[in-house]
Each structure stands twice: as structure tokens, then as C-alpha cells.
Amino acid sequence: MFSGGAIGYLRKRSKMSLIAGSLVGALYFYAASLMAATPEGNVWTDPTGRKVAVGASLLLFVAMAQRAIATSFAPVPTLVSIVGAASAGFFINH
């Protein structure tokens, strides 16, 4: 996510891409650190980390779905919105 936001900034000078990519990347990093710190060693037993990951995934999905619609379903925003939705589904079901 960090790199995607940086690429968006470098290509289009989009500060929003940089901010959003950094925010979502930081949320995923925080979720991963919470899940990795579980005493049992099983990353799926930490409900807080999973909730943060679901939130980051939904944020990614909503933001990129809006962008996909606004750009008549350009490939990158459409694909990233699908990945966000799939990621949310994965974290909800595990």
C-alpha cells in the first residue's frame, strides 16, 4: 500500500494517493503487528488485529471502488477495489 500511494503521487502528483496509501499501509502494518504478538503463536486468535485488517480492507475497497466508478472502471482502481473486498472477506471468515 505504501508503494502504491507513492507511485500515485509520483505519476500524478496526487497527495491524496500518498496519504491514503500511507494510511492503509499503516493500518495493515498495525494489524499484522497485533496478530503477530499473540501469545499462542496463532495469528488468527487476535480479534483486534483482524478487526483492524477488516477495517483497512473495507477502507481500501470503498475508496478504490469510488475511484473505479469515476474513471469508468480503469484497470488499476477496479483491480485494487476487488482485492480490498476479497481481503475483507478473507479476514472476516478467518
C-alpha positions, 0 to 999 in steps of 0.5 A: 500500500505504501508503494502504491500511494507513492507511485500515485503521487509520483505519476500524478502528483496526487497527495491524496494517493500518498496519504491514503496509501500511507494510511492503509499501509499503516493500518495493515502494518498495525494489524499484522503487528497485533496478530503477530504478538499473540501469545499462542503463536496463532495469528488468527486468535487476535480479534483486534488485529483482524478487526483492524485488517477488516477495517483497512480492507473495507477502507481500501475497497470503498475508496478504490471502488469510488475511484473505479466508478469515476474513471469508468472502471480503469484497470488499476482502481477496479483491480485494487477495489476487488482485492480490498473486498476479497481481503475483507472477506478473507479476514472476516471468515478467518 
